[in-house]
Amino acid sequence: MGFTDDQASSRIILDEGTENERVLTKCDQCQQMWKERNERGIEGDPPCISCRVDLLPENHDAAQVYMATRGQVITRGMEGVIVDISIPAVESAMRIFNVKDQADCLQKVRRTFYAMLKEGNE
């Protein structure tokens, strides 16, 4: 999920003086940098394999729902210790995104949440 946040926060919107805007993500910028390096004779390829994660199609719904709801959490105690993701928020997002297999999606969202929580990336 950090990849998506990183991409969103590093977007550059180019106003080309028309109705169309061109958006450059961090990925686009990195690939352009490596292309220019190769044109100058510095060999190499962008580190896409280690940088980017392509989701399997069956995980698209869960990723979309997780990204929309990951800030909706249940906390405990005065310290605000995060203990779970808000199931009502997840259910609402699944309805909004027209998720067909909601039980499977909920399980994937919760597994993702717990994995991120364990890593400290809630």
Secondary structure as GFF3:
##gff-version 3
##sequence-region A 1 122
A	DSSP	alpha_helix	2	9	.	.	.	ID=ss1
A	DSSP	beta_strand	12	15	.	.	.	ID=ss2
A	DSSP	beta_strand	21	24	.	.	.	ID=ss3
A	DSSP	alpha_helix	26	39	.	.	.	ID=ss4
A	DSSP	alpha_helix	48	51	.	.	.	ID=ss5
A	DSSP	three_ten_helix	57	59	.	.	.	ID=ss6
A	DSSP	alpha_helix	60	69	.	.	.	ID=ss7
A	DSSP	beta_strand	73	76	.	.	.	ID=ss8
A	DSSP	beta_strand	81	85	.	.	.	ID=ss9
A	DSSP	alpha_helix	87	96	.	.	.	ID=ss10
A	DSSP	alpha_helix	102	119	.	.	.	ID=ss11
###
